[in-house]
Amino acid sequence: MPAKDPVLQQSMESLSAWIAAYLIGESDDWVPRTLLGWTRVGLLAGLIGQVIYLIHTCIALSVPTILWFSLSANVLALVVVRRALRWRYPV
């Protein structure tokens, strides 16, 4: 079993630490995250999960209609939260 490269492991750890600090600490426009910002992050994570699940389900079998409605509702909620963030923190 080959040993792991310590330089590669250190660079991956620093990259993951930087990504975590960036995503958790501040938003896109360098404003500290608020409840509205965390709502946006949660909705975006839910949207990514829904899309991945829909792709998997479309390949395997037919997709229930409620999933398409929930996907459109999630996109609409993301648009509303994004507009609220733009209104609250104009750039």
TORLOSE-795369 format. One record per atom (N, C-alpha, C, O): x, y, z; atom name; residue number from 1; residue in one letter. Coordinates in Angstrom, 3 decimals, decimal comma. Example, Ala and Ser with C-alpha at 12.3 -4.5 7.8 and 13.67 -1.06 7.14 Angstrom:
! residues 2
ATOM_u_v_w_atom_n_res
ATOM_13,190_-5,690_7,800_N_1_A .
ATOM_12,300_-4,500_7,800_CA_1_A .
ATOM_13,200_-3,300_7,800_C_1_A .
ATOM_14,236_-3,319_8,465_O_1_A .
ATOM_12,850_-2,250_7,080_N_2_S .
ATOM_13,670_-1,060_7,140_CA_2_S .
ATOM_12,900_0,030_7,870_C_2_S .
ATOM_13,409_1,138_8,039_O_2_S .
! end
This chain:
! residues 91
ATOM_u_v_w_atom_n_res
ATOM_0,851_-1,177_0,000_N_1_M .
ATOM_0,000_0,000_0,000_CA_1_M .
ATOM_0,893_1,236_0,000_C_1_M .
ATOM_1,708_1,393_0,909_O_1_M .
ATOM_0,764_2,130_-1,008_N_2_P .
ATOM_1,640_3,290_-1,079_CA_2_P .
ATOM_1,283_4,325_-0,013_C_2_P .
ATOM_0,123_4,475_0,373_O_2_P .
ATOM_2,308_5,029_0,447_N_3_A .
ATOM_2,114_6,076_1,449_CA_3_A .
ATOM_1,546_7,322_0,773_C_3_A .
ATOM_1,813_7,588_-0,399_O_3_A .
ATOM_0,767_8,069_1,527_N_4_K .
ATOM_0,194_9,298_0,995_CA_4_K .
ATOM_1,261_10,381_0,922_C_4_K .
ATOM_2,150_10,451_1,770_O_4_K .
ATOM_1,162_11,215_-0,089_N_5_D .
ATOM_2,091_12,320_-0,269_CA_5_D .
ATOM_1,768_13,397_0,764_C_5_D .
ATOM_0,657_13,926_0,755_O_5_D .
ATOM_2,707_13,741_1,658_N_6_P .
ATOM_2,403_14,726_2,701_CA_6_P .
ATOM_2,154_16,132_2,147_C_6_P .
ATOM_1,378_16,893_2,725_O_6_P .
ATOM_2,798_16,478_1,044_N_7_V .
ATOM_2,588_17,805_0,459_CA_7_V .
ATOM_1,175_17,915_-0,106_C_7_V .
ATOM_0,498_18,927_0,076_O_7_V .
ATOM_0,737_16,853_-0,796_N_8_L .
ATOM_-0,611_16,836_-1,348_CA_8_L .
ATOM_-1,646_16,859_-0,238_C_8_L .
ATOM_-2,649_17,566_-0,340_O_8_L .
ATOM_-1,418_16,100_0,813_N_9_Q .
ATOM_-2,363_16,056_1,925_CA_9_Q .
ATOM_-2,448_17,423_2,607_C_9_Q .
ATOM_-3,539_17,864_2,971_O_9_Q .
ATOM_-1,310_18,094_2,782_N_10_Q .
ATOM_-1,307_19,409_3,417_CA_10_Q .
ATOM_-2,015_20,438_2,533_C_10_Q .
ATOM_-2,758_21,280_3,037_O_10_Q .
ATOM_-1,791_20,373_1,225_N_11_S .
ATOM_-2,449_21,328_0,337_CA_11_S .
ATOM_-3,951_21,093_0,298_C_11_S .
ATOM_-4,717_22,055_0,231_O_11_S .
ATOM_-4,392_19,839_0,338_N_12_M .
ATOM_-5,820_19,545_0,349_CA_12_M .
ATOM_-6,459_20,024_1,654_C_12_M .
ATOM_-7,580_20,531_1,643_O_12_M .
ATOM_-5,754_19,867_2,778_N_13_E .
ATOM_-6,279_20,340_4,053_CA_13_E .
ATOM_-6,400_21,856_4,071_C_13_E .
ATOM_-7,386_22,398_4,570_O_13_E .
ATOM_-5,403_22,538_3,530_N_14_S .
ATOM_-5,466_23,998_3,519_CA_14_S .
ATOM_-6,558_24,485_2,558_C_14_S .
ATOM_-7,230_25,479_2,834_O_14_S .
ATOM_-6,733_23,784_1,431_N_15_L .
ATOM_-7,789_24,149_0,497_CA_15_L .
ATOM_-9,164_23,955_1,130_C_15_L .
ATOM_-10,032_24,817_0,995_O_15_L .
ATOM_-9,370_22,837_1,815_N_16_S .
ATOM_-10,669_22,593_2,461_CA_16_S .
ATOM_-10,903_23,577_3,599_C_16_S .
ATOM_-12,039_23,999_3,817_O_16_S .
ATOM_-9,857_23,951_4,329_N_17_A .
ATOM_-10,008_24,946_5,391_CA_17_A .
ATOM_-10,369_26,307_4,809_C_17_A .
ATOM_-11,184_27,032_5,379_O_17_A .
ATOM_-9,765_26,654_3,679_N_18_W .
ATOM_-10,076_27,934_3,051_CA_18_W .
ATOM_-11,515_27,959_2,546_C_18_W .
ATOM_-12,217_28,954_2,723_O_18_W .
ATOM_-11,958_26,866_1,915_N_19_I .
ATOM_-13,333_26,792_1,417_CA_19_I .
ATOM_-14,322_26,871_2,575_C_19_I .
ATOM_-15,323_27,581_2,484_O_19_I .
ATOM_-14,053_26,153_3,658_N_20_A .
ATOM_-14,958_26,185_4,809_CA_20_A .
ATOM_-15,012_27,578_5,419_C_20_A .
ATOM_-16,092_28,054_5,770_O_20_A .
ATOM_-13,877_28,233_5,549_N_21_A .
ATOM_-13,860_29,582_6,107_CA_21_A .
ATOM_-14,603_30,554_5,206_C_21_A .
ATOM_-15,292_31,452_5,689_O_21_A .
ATOM_-14,465_30,379_3,906_N_22_Y .
ATOM_-15,133_31,274_2,961_CA_22_Y .
ATOM_-16,640_31,071_2,972_C_22_Y .
ATOM_-17,394_32,042_3,023_O_22_Y .
ATOM_-17,088_29,813_2,925_N_23_L .
ATOM_-18,513_29,538_2,856_CA_23_L .
ATOM_-19,230_29,802_4,167_C_23_L .
ATOM_-20,355_30,302_4,170_O_23_L .
ATOM_-18,596_29,474_5,271_N_24_I .
ATOM_-19,259_29,627_6,556_CA_24_I .
ATOM_-19,145_31,059_7,067_C_24_I .
ATOM_-20,097_31,592_7,638_O_24_I .
ATOM_-18,007_31,674_6,871_N_25_G .
ATOM_-17,773_32,972_7,473_CA_25_G .
ATOM_-18,426_34,137_6,782_C_25_G .
ATOM_-18,965_35,013_7,458_O_25_G .
ATOM_-18,404_34,191_5,469_N_26_E .
ATOM_-18,865_35,379_4,766_CA_26_E .
ATOM_-19,635_34,979_3,515_C_26_E .
ATOM_-19,489_33,873_2,995_O_26_E .
ATOM_-20,455_35,909_3,052_N_27_S .
ATOM_-21,245_35,647_1,866_CA_27_S .
ATOM_-20,489_36,085_0,620_C_27_S .
ATOM_-19,305_36,414_0,686_O_27_S .
ATOM_-21,180_36,086_-0,515_N_28_D .
ATOM_-20,546_36,418_-1,791_CA_28_D .
ATOM_-19,948_37,821_-1,807_C_28_D .
ATOM_-18,880_38,046_-2,377_O_28_D .
ATOM_-20,643_38,753_-1,180_N_29_D .
ATOM_-20,169_40,133_-1,204_CA_29_D .
ATOM_-19,474_40,528_0,099_C_29_D .
ATOM_-19,462_41,703_0,465_O_29_D .
ATOM_-18,904_39,563_0,790_N_30_W .
ATOM_-18,077_39,762_1,982_CA_30_W .
ATOM_-18,847_40,354_3,156_C_30_W .
ATOM_-18,262_41,015_4,014_O_30_W .
ATOM_-20,162_40,119_3,197_N_31_V .
ATOM_-20,977_40,523_4,332_CA_31_V .
ATOM_-21,121_39,298_5,237_C_31_V .
ATOM_-21,382_38,202_4,739_O_31_V .
ATOM_-20,957_39,455_6,555_N_32_P .
ATOM_-21,137_38,281_7,436_CA_32_P .
ATOM_-22,517_37,671_7,250_C_32_P .
ATOM_-23,501_38,386_7,061_O_32_P .
ATOM_-22,584_36,366_7,304_N_33_R .
ATOM_-23,847_35,675_7,026_CA_33_R .
ATOM_-24,890_36,002_8,090_C_33_R .
ATOM_-24,603_36,023_9,287_O_33_R .
ATOM_-26,093_36,252_7,621_N_34_T .
ATOM_-27,244_36,478_8,480_CA_34_T .
ATOM_-28,184_35,302_8,318_C_34_T .
ATOM_-27,889_34,357_7,587_O_34_T .
ATOM_-29,320_35,361_9,005_N_35_L .
ATOM_-30,304_34,283_8,875_CA_35_L .
ATOM_-30,803_34,181_7,438_C_35_L .
ATOM_-31,036_33,082_6,934_O_35_L .
ATOM_-30,966_35,320_6,783_N_36_L .
ATOM_-31,395_35,317_5,387_CA_36_L .
ATOM_-30,330_34,678_4,489_C_36_L .
ATOM_-30,657_33,947_3,555_O_36_L .
ATOM_-29,063_34,957_4,777_N_37_G .
ATOM_-27,983_34,345_4,010_CA_37_G .
ATOM_-27,919_32,841_4,215_C_37_G .
ATOM_-27,693_32,089_3,267_O_37_G .
ATOM_-28,119_32,401_5,457_N_38_W .
ATOM_-28,118_30,966_5,719_CA_38_W .
ATOM_-29,320_30,295_5,077_C_38_W .
ATOM_-29,235_29,139_4,662_O_38_W .
ATOM_-30,446_31,010_4,988_N_39_T .
ATOM_-31,610_30,469_4,293_CA_39_T .
ATOM_-31,280_30,240_2,829_C_39_T .
ATOM_-31,660_29,224_2,247_O_39_T .
ATOM_-30,570_31,192_2,241_N_40_R .
ATOM_-30,162_31,046_0,841_CA_40_R .
ATOM_-29,241_29,842_0,664_C_40_R .
ATOM_-29,393_29,081_-0,291_O_40_R .
ATOM_-28,300_29,669_1,568_N_41_V .
ATOM_-27,377_28,531_1,472_CA_41_V .
ATOM_-28,143_27,215_1,608_C_41_V .
ATOM_-27,871_26,259_0,883_O_41_V .
ATOM_-29,094_27,168_2,532_N_42_G .
ATOM_-29,893_25,955_2,709_CA_42_G .
ATOM_-30,762_25,640_1,512_C_42_G .
ATOM_-30,872_24,485_1,101_O_42_G .
ATOM_-31,388_26,680_0,947_N_43_L .
ATOM_-32,197_26,470_-0,247_CA_43_L .
ATOM_-31,349_26,009_-1,426_C_43_L .
ATOM_-31,768_25,147_-2,199_O_43_L .
ATOM_-30,171_26,577_-1,559_N_44_L .
ATOM_-29,285_26,171_-2,643_CA_44_L .
ATOM_-28,827_24,728_-2,473_C_44_L .
ATOM_-28,767_23,977_-3,446_O_44_L .
ATOM_-28,505_24,337_-1,246_N_45_A .
ATOM_-28,118_22,948_-0,999_CA_45_A .
ATOM_-29,297_22,006_-1,286_C_45_A .
ATOM_-29,112_20,925_-1,846_O_45_A .
ATOM_-30,502_22,425_-0,898_N_46_G .
ATOM_-31,682_21,618_-1,204_CA_46_G .
ATOM_-31,930_21,492_-2,694_C_46_G .
ATOM_-32,309_20,427_-3,182_O_46_G .
ATOM_-31,712_22,591_-3,419_N_47_L .
ATOM_-31,890_22,563_-4,878_CA_47_L .
ATOM_-30,892_21,616_-5,532_C_47_L .
ATOM_-31,256_20,851_-6,426_O_47_L .
ATOM_-29,658_21,661_-5,100_N_48_I .
ATOM_-28,644_20,747_-5,652_CA_48_I .
ATOM_-29,027_19,295_-5,369_C_48_I .
ATOM_-28,914_18,433_-6,241_O_48_I .
ATOM_-29,481_19,032_-4,145_N_49_G .
ATOM_-29,919_17,681_-3,797_CA_49_G .
ATOM_-31,109_17,233_-4,618_C_49_G .
ATOM_-31,164_16,085_-5,059_O_49_G .
ATOM_-32,073_18,135_-4,830_N_50_Q .
ATOM_-33,244_17,789_-5,636_CA_50_Q .
ATOM_-32,866_17,483_-7,077_C_50_Q .
ATOM_-33,369_16,526_-7,667_O_50_Q .
ATOM_-31,993_18,284_-7,636_N_51_V .
ATOM_-31,590_18,063_-9,026_CA_51_V .
ATOM_-30,863_16,724_-9,166_C_51_V .
ATOM_-31,115_15,973_-10,108_O_51_V .
ATOM_-29,974_16,431_-8,241_N_52_I .
ATOM_-29,259_15,150_-8,292_CA_52_I .
ATOM_-30,251_13,988_-8,154_C_52_I .
ATOM_-30,150_12,991_-8,869_O_52_I .
ATOM_-31,204_14,124_-7,235_N_53_Y .
ATOM_-32,206_13,065_-7,065_CA_53_Y .
ATOM_-33,078_12,919_-8,303_C_53_Y .
ATOM_-33,395_11,800_-8,708_O_53_Y .
ATOM_-33,470_14,037_-8,911_N_54_L .
ATOM_-34,293_13,966_-10,120_CA_54_L .
ATOM_-33,539_13,326_-11,277_C_54_L .
ATOM_-34,118_12,546_-12,034_O_54_L .
ATOM_-32,271_13,640_-11,422_N_55_I .
ATOM_-31,476_13,007_-12,473_CA_55_I .
ATOM_-31,413_11,507_-12,242_C_55_I .
ATOM_-31,580_10,724_-13,177_O_55_I .
ATOM_-31,173_11,108_-11,006_N_56_H .
ATOM_-31,111_9,682_-10,684_CA_56_H .
ATOM_-32,463_9,010_-10,917_C_56_H .
ATOM_-32,520_7,897_-11,441_O_56_H .
ATOM_-33,545_9,677_-10,532_N_57_T .
ATOM_-34,878_9,098_-10,684_CA_57_T .
ATOM_-35,304_9,039_-12,140_C_57_T .
ATOM_-35,944_8,073_-12,557_O_57_T .
ATOM_-34,961_10,056_-12,920_N_58_C .
ATOM_-35,323_10,054_-14,345_CA_58_C .
ATOM_-34,676_8,886_-15,076_C_58_C .
ATOM_-35,274_8,320_-15,991_O_58_C .
ATOM_-33,479_8,525_-14,685_N_59_I .
ATOM_-32,786_7,414_-15,321_CA_59_I .
ATOM_-33,440_6,088_-14,932_C_59_I .
ATOM_-33,578_5,190_-15,763_O_59_I .
ATOM_-33,841_5,972_-13,665_N_60_A .
ATOM_-34,358_4,705_-13,175_CA_60_A .
ATOM_-35,829_4,492_-13,520_C_60_A .
ATOM_-36,191_3,427_-14,019_O_60_A .
ATOM_-36,686_5,484_-13,265_N_61_L .
ATOM_-38,113_5,338_-13,484_CA_61_L .
ATOM_-38,754_6,711_-13,633_C_61_L .
ATOM_-38,050_7,721_-13,664_O_61_L .
ATOM_-40,061_6,762_-13,723_N_62_S .
ATOM_-40,737_8,046_-13,920_CA_62_S .
ATOM_-40,713_8,866_-12,629_C_62_S .
ATOM_-40,663_8,320_-11,527_O_62_S .
ATOM_-40,751_10,174_-12,793_N_63_V .
ATOM_-40,642_11,089_-11,662_CA_63_V .
ATOM_-42,039_11,508_-11,221_C_63_V .
ATOM_-42,852_11,892_-12,062_O_63_V .
ATOM_-42,344_11,445_-9,913_N_64_P .
ATOM_-43,641_11,929_-9,441_CA_64_P .
ATOM_-43,796_13,433_-9,693_C_64_P .
ATOM_-42,819_14,180_-9,636_O_64_P .
ATOM_-45,008_13,864_-9,966_N_65_T .
ATOM_-45,287_15,261_-10,290_CA_65_T .
ATOM_-44,944_16,192_-9,135_C_65_T .
ATOM_-44,531_17,329_-9,360_O_65_T .
ATOM_-45,109_15,727_-7,916_N_66_I .
ATOM_-44,845_16,572_-6,756_CA_66_I .
ATOM_-43,376_17,003_-6,708_C_66_I .
ATOM_-43,068_18,081_-6,199_O_66_I .
ATOM_-42,476_16,182_-7,227_N_67_L .
ATOM_-41,066_16,559_-7,244_CA_67_L .
ATOM_-40,804_17,723_-8,192_C_67_L .
ATOM_-39,970_18,582_-7,906_O_67_L .
ATOM_-41,511_17,756_-9,318_N_68_W .
ATOM_-41,347_18,884_-10,237_CA_68_W .
ATOM_-41,886_20,167_-9,622_C_68_W .
ATOM_-41,291_21,233_-9,780_O_68_W .
ATOM_-43,027_20,067_-8,911_N_69_F .
ATOM_-43,570_21,247_-8,240_CA_69_F .
ATOM_-42,660_21,720_-7,111_C_69_F .
ATOM_-42,489_22,925_-6,922_O_69_F .
ATOM_-42,078_20,795_-6,365_N_70_S .
ATOM_-41,170_21,193_-5,283_CA_70_S .
ATOM_-39,898_21,823_-5,842_C_70_S .
ATOM_-39,333_22,728_-5,228_O_70_S .
ATOM_-39,445_21,355_-6,997_N_71_L .
ATOM_-38,274_21,952_-7,625_CA_71_L .
ATOM_-38,560_23,391_-8,051_C_71_L .
ATOM_-37,738_24,280_-7,830_O_71_L .
ATOM_-39,717_23,619_-8,661_N_72_S .
ATOM_-40,061_24,985_-9,067_CA_72_S .
ATOM_-40,296_25,884_-7,849_C_72_S .
ATOM_-39,957_27,067_-7,889_O_72_S .
ATOM_-40,866_25,345_-6,772_N_73_A .
ATOM_-41,056_26,133_-5,556_CA_73_A .
ATOM_-39,714_26,501_-4,921_C_73_A .
ATOM_-39,556_27,603_-4,396_O_73_A .
ATOM_-38,765_25,597_-4,968_N_74_N .
ATOM_-37,434_25,873_-4,428_CA_74_N .
ATOM_-36,740_26,961_-5,238_C_74_N .
ATOM_-36,104_27,848_-4,668_O_74_N .
ATOM_-36,856_26,902_-6,550_N_75_V .
ATOM_-36,247_27,931_-7,403_CA_75_V .
ATOM_-36,903_29,283_-7,136_C_75_V .
ATOM_-36,209_30,297_-7,054_O_75_V .
ATOM_-38,218_29,312_-7,001_N_76_L .
ATOM_-38,920_30,556_-6,703_CA_76_L .
ATOM_-38,495_31,120_-5,346_C_76_L .
ATOM_-38,279_32,324_-5,214_O_76_L .
ATOM_-38,377_30,256_-4,345_N_77_A .
ATOM_-37,923_30,709_-3,026_CA_77_A .
ATOM_-36,498_31,261_-3,094_C_77_A .
ATOM_-36,185_32,252_-2,434_O_77_A .
ATOM_-35,647_30,633_-3,878_N_78_L .
ATOM_-34,283_31,142_-4,039_CA_78_L .
ATOM_-34,274_32,522_-4,689_C_78_L .
ATOM_-33,494_33,388_-4,291_O_78_L .
ATOM_-35,124_32,733_-5,673_N_79_V .
ATOM_-35,202_34,045_-6,326_CA_79_V .
ATOM_-35,665_35,104_-5,331_C_79_V .
ATOM_-35,110_36,202_-5,289_O_79_V .
ATOM_-36,683_34,779_-4,527_N_80_V .
ATOM_-37,194_35,732_-3,543_CA_80_V .
ATOM_-36,135_36,058_-2,502_C_80_V .
ATOM_-35,948_37,226_-2,162_O_80_V .
ATOM_-35,437_35,049_-1,991_N_81_V .
ATOM_-34,393_35,287_-0,993_CA_81_V .
ATOM_-33,244_36,074_-1,598_C_81_V .
ATOM_-32,683_36,951_-0,941_O_81_V .
ATOM_-32,892_35,781_-2,818_N_82_R .
ATOM_-31,814_36,530_-3,494_CA_82_R .
ATOM_-32,181_38,007_-3,647_C_82_R .
ATOM_-31,351_38,886_-3,413_O_82_R .
ATOM_-33,433_38,274_-4,041_N_83_R .
ATOM_-33,894_39,660_-4,161_CA_83_R .
ATOM_-33,881_40,357_-2,803_C_83_R .
ATOM_-33,500_41,523_-2,699_O_83_R .
ATOM_-34,299_39,636_-1,768_N_84_A .
ATOM_-34,293_40,224_-0,426_CA_84_A .
ATOM_-32,869_40,538_0,035_C_84_A .
ATOM_-32,630_41,569_0,664_O_84_A .
ATOM_-31,926_39,649_-0,278_N_85_L .
ATOM_-30,537_39,910_0,071_CA_85_L .
ATOM_-29,989_41,101_-0,695_C_85_L .
ATOM_-29,258_41,911_-0,126_O_85_L .
ATOM_-30,325_41,224_-1,970_N_86_R .
ATOM_-29,880_42,371_-2,770_CA_86_R .
ATOM_-30,483_43,673_-2,247_C_86_R .
ATOM_-29,836_44,721_-2,268_O_86_R .
ATOM_-31,731_43,594_-1,776_N_87_W .
ATOM_-32,364_44,784_-1,234_CA_87_W .
ATOM_-31,741_45,170_0,109_C_87_W .
ATOM_-31,536_46,349_0,396_O_87_W .
ATOM_-31,444_44,159_0,924_N_88_R .
ATOM_-30,897_44,412_2,264_CA_88_R .
ATOM_-29,433_44,843_2,198_C_88_R .
ATOM_-29,017_45,732_2,941_O_88_R .
ATOM_-28,657_44,227_1,323_N_89_Y .
ATOM_-27,235_44,540_1,190_CA_89_Y .
ATOM_-26,928_44,952_-0,235_C_89_Y .
ATOM_-26,400_44,149_-1,004_O_89_Y .
ATOM_-27,249_46,197_-0,614_N_90_P .
ATOM_-26,945_46,612_-1,992_CA_90_P .
ATOM_-25,437_46,693_-2,214_C_90_P .
ATOM_-24,687_47,110_-1,331_O_90_P .
ATOM_-25,020_46,299_-3,375_N_91_V .
ATOM_-23,585_46,296_-3,688_CA_91_V .
ATOM_-23,236_47,520_-4,495_C_91_V .
ATOM_-22,076_47,709_-4,861_O_91_V .
! end
